[in-house]
Structure formats: structure tokens, C-alpha cells
Amino acid sequence: MEAIFTVRRITDQKTKFGRGGGFATAIVDEVSDFLEAVPEVEPYARLKEAILRRMGRTEESLIRELFSNLTCDGRTPSQLLRYMKSRLGKNTMADSILKSLWLDRLPTTITQIFAPMSENTSIDQLADAADRIFSQLDNQTTPVHSAEATGDHRSLEKTVEELQLQVKDLTLALKSRGRSRFPSRRRFRSRPRSSSRDKDATPTMCYYHRRFGSKAYYCIKPCTYTAVAENKTASE
């Protein structure tokens, strides 16, 4: 229609609006309320806006369709995220939407583990943690005989439980770190209560290795866990 208006040098808004009946039937049905009551101000401009709003597709819906058939397909979680970002190109998308689309394409086990922390953790931090979990799950799912598979299934369940516990602790640690930016006197006075507990732990070992030892899936630097473990092995 715009091309016809240009060729025929039609510029009047009401004249353009009057030609609105020439649109496809589906479009006419969608904007019938506009065609029945002519707007007094810029009728054609408002009709055109209504058509684009009601019949057009948002950028978000187009991007969602871009990833509709996308799966991990042998990629690690971080590789999948990088691939999705590359497909976006110059298009922009809110991190929360991209995170949701990315999580939807991860194994169910990983998304269940991330459920308590996905909203408050950046997508890059989740990708790093997801790679660690993905590696553990991949090692646990090698095809074996039925008797061995039962044992591996139980081991996998135990691994998932440990991961869920550590993710929960990580979430609490992140929240605690945010609160620690504004220390209070009360918190400062309460520190001596944990002094006896601190004496039993290696001073420079991170929280996760102090609590979970060799089963820790996360590590906060600086941490001397590796050096401590090697010294113990050598002494034995």
C-alpha cells in the first residue's frame, strides 16, 4: 500500500485511511474497529500503528523462534551459551530472558540444581558452575550392565544431593558477601563465638574445601587445599 501511495502521490491521511479496506482480509478483520470509527487525528498513521502492533511480531518473539529447535547437542553449558550469544549477533536481549532460554536447554538435573540460585546469579557464573556439574554427570552416565547401572544411579543421586547442598551454600555465601559490604557492630561482636571453630580449620583453606573436602565442586581463591592434601598423602 505504501508503494501505491507513493506512486500516486497520495499524502492526505484520510485518503490513505479510506484505502484501508484494500488490505488483506486477515488484516482488515484484525483492525475492523479502526476502520469502522475513523480517528480524527492522523487516521492513517494510527491505523498503520495498530496493524504493526497487532499483526507484527516483537523482537523477543523472533529471537525465541531463533532458538526454538536448539539443544545442547554435545555442547557443554558454557559452549551452548557462547553459541546462543553468537547467534544473537547485533541483536540485544535482556540477560534474564537469555538466561531463561539457556536454562530451558540444559539437562533437567542441572536446572533443578540451579533452581534456588538462578534469579540472583549472573548467567556467566551459572555457566561456569554448570560446566562443573555437567562434567560430573557425564562421568556418571557411562553405559554399564544393569547391576552396575543401579550402583551408578545411586552414586549419581548422591552426587546431585551434594551439588544441591553446595549450590545452596553458594547462594547463602553470595548473599552474605553482599551484606558484608555494610558491616555492623553487632556482627563484629559476634565473631569471637566462632573462634573455636576457626581454630580447627586450616586458616587459608576456602569454605567449600573446609566443609566438603575432596567432594567440593567449588573453590574460592586463595585456597591451599591442594597443597594440604599433598602434604597429608606424603606423610602417610
C-alpha positions as CSV (number, residue, x, y, z in Angstrom):
1,M,0.0,0.0,0.0
2,E,2.8,2.4,0.8
3,A,4.2,1.9,-2.7
4,I,0.9,2.7,-4.2
5,F,0.5,5.9,-2.2
6,T,4.0,7.0,-3.3
7,V,3.4,6.3,-7.0
8,R,0.0,8.0,-6.9
9,R,1.3,10.8,-4.8
10,I,-1.3,10.3,-2.1
11,T,-0.4,12.2,1.0
12,D,-3.7,13.0,2.7
13,Q,-4.2,11.0,5.9
14,K,-8.0,10.5,5.4
15,T,-7.5,9.4,1.8
16,K,-4.9,6.8,2.8
17,F,-7.2,5.6,5.6
18,G,-10.1,5.2,3.1
19,R,-7.9,2.8,1.1
20,G,-7.5,0.6,4.3
21,G,-10.2,-1.7,3.0
22,G,-7.8,-2.8,0.4
23,F,-5.6,-4.7,2.9
24,A,-5.7,-8.5,3.1
25,T,-8.8,-9.9,4.8
26,A,-6.8,-11.1,7.8
27,I,-5.5,-7.5,8.4
28,V,-8.9,-6.0,7.9
29,D,-10.5,-8.3,10.4
30,E,-7.8,-7.5,12.9
31,V,-8.3,-3.7,12.7
32,S,-12.0,-3.6,11.9
33,D,-12.6,-1.4,15.0
34,F,-10.3,1.3,13.5
35,L,-12.0,1.0,10.0
36,E,-15.5,1.5,11.5
37,A,-14.6,4.6,13.5
38,V,-12.3,7.0,11.7
39,P,-9.9,8.7,14.2
40,E,-10.0,12.5,13.9
41,V,-6.2,13.0,14.2
42,E,-3.8,11.3,11.8
43,P,-6.2,8.4,11.0
44,Y,-3.9,6.5,8.6
45,A,-0.9,6.8,10.9
46,R,-2.9,5.4,13.8
47,L,-4.3,2.6,11.6
48,K,-0.8,1.7,10.4
49,E,0.4,1.7,14.0
50,A,-2.4,-0.6,15.1
51,I,-1.7,-3.0,12.2
52,L,2.0,-3.2,13.2
53,R,1.2,-3.6,16.9
54,R,-1.5,-6.3,16.4
55,M,-0.1,-8.2,13.4
56,G,3.6,-7.6,13.9
57,R,6.0,-9.8,15.9
58,T,8.1,-8.4,18.7
59,E,11.9,-8.8,18.5
60,E,11.8,-11.0,21.6
61,S,9.4,-13.5,19.8
62,L,11.6,-13.6,16.8
63,I,14.7,-14.3,18.9
64,R,12.8,-17.0,20.8
65,E,11.9,-18.7,17.5
66,L,15.6,-18.4,16.5
67,F,16.4,-20.8,19.4
68,S,13.3,-22.9,19.3
69,N,15.0,-26.1,18.0
70,L,18.3,-25.5,19.7
71,T,19.6,-28.1,22.2
72,C,22.9,-28.8,24.0
73,D,23.7,-31.4,21.3
74,G,27.1,-32.4,22.7
75,R,28.0,-28.9,23.8
76,T,28.9,-28.0,27.4
77,P,26.6,-25.5,29.0
78,S,29.1,-22.7,28.5
79,Q,29.6,-23.6,24.9
80,L,25.9,-23.5,24.4
81,L,25.7,-20.1,25.9
82,R,28.5,-18.8,23.7
83,Y,26.8,-20.2,20.7
84,M,23.5,-18.6,21.6
85,K,25.2,-15.2,22.0
86,S,26.9,-15.6,18.6
87,R,23.5,-16.3,17.0
88,L,22.1,-13.1,18.5
89,G,24.7,-11.1,16.6
90,K,23.9,-7.4,16.9
91,N,20.5,-8.1,18.4
92,T,20.1,-7.3,22.1
93,M,18.2,-9.3,24.7
94,A,17.7,-8.8,28.4
95,D,20.0,-11.1,30.4
96,S,17.0,-12.5,32.3
97,I,15.4,-13.6,29.0
98,L,18.6,-15.1,27.6
99,K,19.2,-16.9,30.9
100,S,15.7,-18.4,30.8
101,L,16.2,-19.6,27.2
102,W,19.6,-21.0,28.0
103,L,18.4,-22.8,31.2
104,D,15.5,-24.3,29.2
105,R,18.0,-26.1,27.0
106,L,20.1,-27.6,29.8
107,P,19.7,-31.1,31.2
108,T,16.8,-31.2,33.7
109,T,19.2,-32.3,36.5
110,I,21.2,-29.1,36.2
111,T,18.2,-26.8,36.0
112,Q,16.8,-28.4,39.2
113,I,20.1,-27.8,41.0
114,F,20.2,-24.2,39.8
115,A,16.5,-23.5,40.8
116,P,17.4,-21.9,44.2
117,M,20.1,-19.5,42.8
118,S,19.3,-18.8,39.1
119,E,17.5,-15.5,39.8
120,N,20.3,-13.9,41.8
121,T,23.3,-15.3,40.0
122,S,24.8,-13.9,36.7
123,I,24.5,-16.1,33.6
124,D,28.3,-16.3,33.3
125,Q,28.6,-17.6,36.9
126,L,25.9,-20.2,36.2
127,A,27.6,-21.3,33.1
128,D,30.9,-21.9,35.0
129,A,29.1,-23.9,37.7
130,A,27.0,-25.8,35.0
131,D,30.2,-27.0,33.3
132,R,31.4,-28.5,36.6
133,I,28.2,-30.2,37.2
134,F,27.9,-31.3,33.5
135,S,31.3,-32.9,33.8
136,Q,30.4,-34.9,36.9
137,L,27.1,-36.1,35.4
138,D,28.8,-37.1,32.2
139,N,31.2,-39.3,34.1
140,Q,28.3,-40.9,35.9
141,T,26.3,-41.8,32.9
142,T,28.6,-44.2,31.0
143,P,26.6,-47.3,29.8
144,V,27.1,-50.3,32.0
145,H,25.4,-53.6,32.9
146,S,22.2,-53.4,34.9
147,A,23.7,-54.3,38.3
148,E,26.4,-51.7,37.8
149,A,23.9,-49.2,36.5
150,T,21.9,-49.4,39.7
151,G,25.1,-48.6,41.7
152,D,25.9,-45.7,39.3
153,H,22.4,-44.4,39.6
154,R,22.6,-44.3,43.4
155,S,26.0,-42.6,43.1
156,L,24.5,-40.1,40.7
157,E,21.7,-39.3,43.1
158,K,24.2,-38.8,45.9
159,T,26.3,-36.5,43.7
160,V,23.2,-34.5,42.8
161,E,22.3,-34.2,46.5
162,E,25.8,-33.0,47.3
163,L,25.7,-30.5,44.4
164,Q,22.3,-29.1,45.6
165,L,23.7,-28.6,49.1
166,Q,26.8,-26.9,47.7
167,V,24.7,-24.7,45.4
168,K,22.6,-23.7,48.4
169,D,25.7,-22.8,50.4
170,L,27.0,-20.9,47.5
171,T,23.7,-18.9,47.3
172,L,24.0,-18.1,51.0
173,A,27.6,-17.1,50.6
174,L,26.8,-14.7,47.8
175,K,24.0,-13.1,49.9
176,S,26.4,-12.9,52.9
177,R,29.1,-11.3,50.8
178,G,26.6,-8.7,49.7
179,R,25.6,-7.9,53.3
180,S,29.3,-7.8,54.4
181,R,29.7,-4.6,52.4
182,F,27.9,-2.9,55.2
183,P,29.2,-4.5,58.4
184,S,27.5,-3.7,61.7
185,R,28.9,-3.5,65.2
186,R,26.7,-6.4,66.3
187,R,28.2,-8.7,63.6
188,F,31.7,-7.6,64.6
189,R,31.0,-8.5,68.3
190,S,29.6,-11.9,67.3
191,R,32.8,-13.1,65.6
192,P,34.5,-14.4,68.7
193,R,31.8,-17.0,69.1
194,S,33.2,-18.9,66.0
195,S,36.8,-18.6,67.1
196,S,36.9,-22.2,68.4
197,R,35.5,-23.5,65.2
198,D,38.1,-21.4,63.1
199,K,41.0,-22.9,65.1
200,D,40.0,-26.4,63.8
201,A,40.0,-25.3,60.2
202,T,43.0,-24.6,58.0
203,P,43.3,-20.8,58.0
204,T,43.8,-20.3,54.3
205,M,41.5,-23.1,53.1
206,C,38.3,-21.9,51.4
207,Y,34.9,-22.6,52.9
208,Y,33.9,-25.3,50.4
209,H,37.1,-27.4,50.9
210,R,36.8,-27.0,54.7
211,R,33.3,-28.3,54.6
212,F,33.3,-30.8,51.8
213,G,37.0,-31.7,51.4
214,S,37.7,-33.6,48.1
215,K,34.0,-33.6,47.3
216,A,33.9,-29.9,46.9
217,Y,32.8,-28.7,43.4
218,Y,33.6,-25.1,44.0
219,C,36.7,-23.3,45.3
220,I,37.2,-19.7,46.4
221,K,40.7,-18.4,46.0
222,P,43.1,-18.1,47.7
223,C,42.8,-21.7,48.9
224,T,45.6,-24.1,49.9
225,Y,43.5,-27.3,49.7
226,T,45.7,-28.9,47.0
227,A,48.9,-28.3,48.9
228,V,47.4,-29.5,52.2
229,A,46.1,-32.7,50.5
230,E,49.5,-33.5,49.0
231,N,51.3,-33.0,52.3
232,K,48.9,-35.4,54.1
233,T,49.4,-38.0,51.4
234,A,53.2,-37.7,51.6
235,S,53.2,-38.0,55.4
236,E,51.1,-41.2,55.2
